[in-house]
Amino acid sequence: QVQLVESGGGLVQAGGSLRLSCAASGPIFRISALSWYRQAPGKQRELVARITSNYATNYADSVKGRFTISRDNAKNTMYLQMDSLKPEDTAVYYCNLALPTGLTDYWGQGTQVTVSS
């Protein structure tokens, strides 16, 4: 069983920065694809950024150039550096770990990010 624990959320003014972390248990971290999702009130959960086991990345258009996803396999931790934050970035952010089979994935409990205008 994989456990994911997010941290780093909080309240920040527009234009500010936050760095989210997602710590994972288990040896499968390094072979798994990792993603950040977010869900704003009344909206569906959406993919924010993804990083593969080979460090390939992709981003939602709404965050390109502002957010950076990274991973540290030695620490079993994934990060999301969020810069130039906007009020529309306000949401609960979730980390996701997907096994190479594509059949199983795991979710963290979520961390709240609130950007004030």
Secondary structure, DSSP 4 states (H G I P E B T S, - for coil): ---EEEE--EEEETT--EEEEEEE-SGGGGGSEEEEEEE-TTS--EEEEEE-TT--EEE-TTTTTTEEEEEETTTTEEEEEE-S--GGG-EEEEEEEE-TTSS-EEE---EEEEEE-
